[in-house]
Amino acid sequence: MGADIRLYGILDPAATPGADLASLAHLAAKGGVTLLQYRDKLAEGRVMVERARAILGALSGTGVPLLINDRLDVALVAGAQGVHLGQADILPHDARAQLGPSAIIGRTLTNEAHIAALPHEPVDYGCIGGVFTTGNKTNANPPIGLDGLGRLLRLAREAAPRLPLGAIAGINEANAAQVITTGADGIAVIGAIFVRPDPLAAAQALRRIVDGALSLRAREPVS
């Protein structure tokens, strides 16, 4: 079904200790985020459900969906709009069977094997990473950079031509336009919004950059 991944905000308590996630979600949505994910590697399931419900309440009426990272059980109990799945998580087919056809299911992509599997997975977007160095997640492999991103994007477009494809890791105001110019349909960020002094203004600035780069790319002649 596809998903609007132009500006994909990831809420992670580890990156914003002590912050109210629901308030951050509200500011991000007001600033132009098109999709939100709640990622929490430390909290127990019950706490995650409580936090997810608070975030959903803050997003009510905004039209911005909330996905849960990894935890299908939390998404189901809290009533989130979908899940984002890493390659070590449950299979997308199993998530789809539980969540139904209208849910949004995203997939982490880091190499050619992951991309080769895309045509056989019931996912709504893919997110390629890690593009740049980031302090918000420990990656086993070095950053792929813009060249690596471009190569994986080309392979993914061949494998799944209509699937929205985003990019993640170390993306901010300084490099977001380059990421879009390289071919990504959107950017996934944590620090570039949620650790800024003014998350609302940060989201607005990133949304302008992304929309501007997408508009420019659409006007370029097809080679």
C-alpha positions as CSV (number, residue, x, y, z in Angstrom):
1,M,0.0,0.0,0.0
2,G,3.0,2.3,0.4
3,A,3.7,4.9,3.1
4,D,4.6,8.5,3.2
5,I,8.2,8.4,4.5
6,R,9.3,11.9,3.4
7,L,10.1,12.9,7.0
8,Y,10.2,9.9,9.3
9,G,10.8,10.7,13.0
10,I,12.0,8.1,15.4
11,L,11.2,8.5,19.1
12,D,13.8,6.8,21.2
13,P,14.0,7.4,25.0
14,A,17.7,6.5,25.0
15,A,18.4,9.5,22.8
16,T,16.1,11.9,24.8
17,P,16.4,10.8,28.4
18,G,13.7,12.3,30.6
19,A,11.8,13.9,27.7
20,D,8.0,13.4,27.3
21,L,7.7,11.3,24.2
22,A,4.0,12.3,23.6
23,S,5.0,16.0,23.7
24,L,7.8,15.4,21.2
25,A,5.5,13.5,19.0
26,H,3.0,16.3,19.0
27,L,5.7,18.9,18.1
28,A,7.1,16.7,15.3
29,A,3.7,16.1,13.8
30,K,2.9,19.8,13.9
31,G,6.3,20.5,12.3
32,G,5.6,18.3,9.3
33,V,6.8,14.8,10.1
34,T,4.9,12.3,7.9
35,L,5.5,9.1,9.9
36,L,6.6,8.3,13.4
37,Q,8.2,5.3,15.0
38,Y,8.5,4.5,18.7
39,R,11.8,2.6,19.3
40,D,12.7,1.4,22.8
41,K,15.3,-1.3,23.4
42,L,15.2,-1.0,27.2
43,A,11.7,-0.7,28.4
44,E,9.5,-3.7,29.4
45,G,6.4,-4.4,27.3
46,R,3.9,-2.9,29.7
47,V,5.8,0.4,29.8
48,M,6.1,0.4,26.0
49,V,2.4,0.0,25.7
50,E,1.7,2.9,28.0
51,R,4.1,5.1,26.2
52,A,2.8,4.0,22.8
53,R,-0.8,4.9,23.9
54,A,0.3,8.3,25.1
55,I,2.1,9.0,21.8
56,L,-1.0,7.9,19.9
57,G,-3.1,10.2,22.0
58,A,-0.8,13.1,21.1
59,L,-1.0,12.2,17.4
60,S,-4.8,12.0,17.4
61,G,-6.2,14.2,14.6
62,T,-2.8,14.8,12.9
63,G,-3.0,12.0,10.4
64,V,0.5,10.9,11.3
65,P,0.7,7.1,11.8
66,L,2.7,5.6,14.6
67,L,4.8,2.4,14.1
68,I,6.4,0.3,16.8
69,N,10.0,-0.9,16.3
70,D,10.4,-4.6,16.5
71,R,7.5,-5.3,18.9
72,L,4.5,-6.7,17.2
73,D,2.9,-7.4,20.5
74,V,3.1,-3.8,21.6
75,A,1.7,-2.6,18.3
76,L,-1.3,-4.9,18.6
77,V,-2.1,-4.0,22.2
78,A,-1.5,-0.3,21.9
79,G,-3.4,0.0,18.6
80,A,-0.5,1.4,16.6
81,Q,-0.8,1.7,12.8
82,G,2.1,-0.8,12.1
83,V,5.6,-2.0,12.9
84,H,9.1,-1.5,11.6
85,L,11.0,-4.8,11.4
86,G,14.7,-5.3,11.4
87,Q,16.2,-8.4,9.7
88,A,16.4,-10.3,13.0
89,D,12.8,-9.6,13.9
90,I,9.7,-11.6,13.1
91,L,9.0,-12.1,9.4
92,P,6.9,-9.5,7.6
93,H,4.4,-12.3,6.5
94,D,3.8,-13.1,10.1
95,A,3.3,-9.5,11.1
96,R,0.9,-8.9,8.2
97,A,-1.1,-12.0,9.3
98,Q,-1.6,-10.4,12.7
99,L,-1.9,-6.7,11.8
100,G,-4.1,-7.0,8.7
101,P,-3.9,-5.5,5.2
102,S,-4.2,-1.9,6.2
103,A,-1.3,-1.8,8.6
104,I,2.0,-0.2,7.7
105,I,5.0,-2.6,7.8
106,G,8.5,-1.3,7.2
107,R,11.8,-3.1,6.7
108,T,15.4,-2.4,7.5
109,L,17.7,-2.9,4.5
110,T,21.5,-3.0,4.8
111,N,22.7,-5.3,2.0
112,E,22.0,-6.9,-1.3
113,A,20.5,-10.0,0.3
114,H,17.9,-8.0,2.1
115,I,17.0,-6.2,-1.1
116,A,16.7,-9.5,-3.1
117,A,14.0,-10.6,-0.6
118,L,11.9,-7.5,-1.0
119,P,9.7,-8.7,-3.9
120,H,8.5,-11.6,-1.7
121,E,7.8,-9.6,1.5
122,P,4.5,-7.8,2.2
123,V,6.1,-4.5,3.3
124,D,5.1,-0.9,2.6
125,Y,8.5,0.7,2.6
126,G,12.2,0.0,3.0
127,C,14.7,2.0,4.9
128,I,18.4,1.7,3.9
129,G,21.2,2.3,6.3
130,G,23.4,3.2,7.9
131,V,24.3,6.0,5.6
132,F,26.4,8.2,7.9
133,T,28.0,7.9,11.4
134,T,25.4,8.1,14.2
135,G,25.5,8.0,17.9
136,N,22.0,6.8,18.3
137,K,22.5,3.2,17.2
138,T,25.5,0.8,17.2
139,N,25.9,-0.5,13.7
140,A,28.0,-3.6,13.0
141,N,29.2,-2.3,9.6
142,P,30.8,1.0,8.7
143,P,28.6,3.7,7.1
144,I,27.8,3.1,3.5
145,G,27.9,6.8,2.5
146,L,26.1,8.4,-0.4
147,D,27.8,6.1,-2.9
148,G,26.7,3.0,-1.1
149,L,23.2,4.4,-0.6
150,G,22.9,5.1,-4.3
151,R,24.0,1.6,-5.2
152,L,21.5,-0.1,-2.8
153,L,18.7,2.3,-4.0
154,R,19.3,1.3,-7.6
155,L,19.1,-2.4,-6.7
156,A,16.0,-1.9,-4.6
157,R,14.2,0.0,-7.4
158,E,14.9,-2.9,-9.7
159,A,13.6,-5.4,-7.2
160,A,10.5,-3.4,-6.0
161,P,9.9,-0.5,-8.4
162,R,6.9,1.0,-6.6
163,L,8.2,0.6,-3.0
164,P,9.0,3.9,-1.1
165,L,12.6,3.8,0.0
166,G,14.1,5.9,2.8
167,A,17.5,6.4,4.3
168,I,18.7,6.4,7.9
169,A,21.7,7.2,10.2
170,G,23.4,10.5,10.7
171,I,21.1,12.5,8.4
172,N,20.5,16.1,9.3
173,E,19.9,19.6,7.8
174,A,23.4,19.6,6.2
175,N,23.1,16.4,4.2
176,A,19.4,15.7,3.9
177,A,19.1,17.3,0.4
178,Q,22.1,15.1,-0.8
179,V,20.3,12.0,0.5
180,I,17.2,12.9,-1.5
181,T,19.2,13.8,-4.6
182,T,20.9,10.4,-4.4
183,G,17.5,8.8,-4.8
184,A,15.9,8.3,-1.4
185,D,12.1,9.1,-1.1
186,G,12.6,10.3,2.5
187,I,14.8,10.5,5.5
188,A,14.5,8.8,9.0
189,V,15.9,10.9,11.8
190,I,16.2,11.0,15.6
191,G,18.7,13.6,16.7
192,A,18.0,16.0,13.8
193,I,14.6,16.6,15.4
194,F,14.3,15.3,18.9
195,V,17.5,16.4,20.5
196,R,17.3,19.9,19.0
197,P,16.3,22.8,21.4
198,D,13.2,23.4,19.3
199,P,11.9,20.1,17.8
200,L,9.0,21.9,16.0
201,A,11.3,24.3,14.1
202,A,13.8,21.4,13.4
203,A,11.0,19.4,11.8
204,Q,9.8,22.3,9.8
205,A,13.3,23.0,8.5
206,L,13.9,19.4,7.5
207,R,10.5,19.1,5.8
208,R,11.3,22.2,3.7
209,I,14.6,20.6,2.7
210,V,13.1,17.3,1.8
211,D,10.2,18.7,-0.1
212,G,12.4,21.1,-2.0
213,A,14.9,18.3,-2.9
214,L,12.1,16.0,-4.0
215,S,10.5,18.8,-6.1
216,L,13.8,19.5,-7.8
217,R,14.4,15.9,-8.5
218,A,11.0,15.5,-10.1
219,R,11.8,18.3,-12.5
220,E,15.0,16.7,-13.7
221,P,14.9,15.1,-17.1
222,V,14.9,11.3,-17.1
223,S,18.2,10.0,-18.5
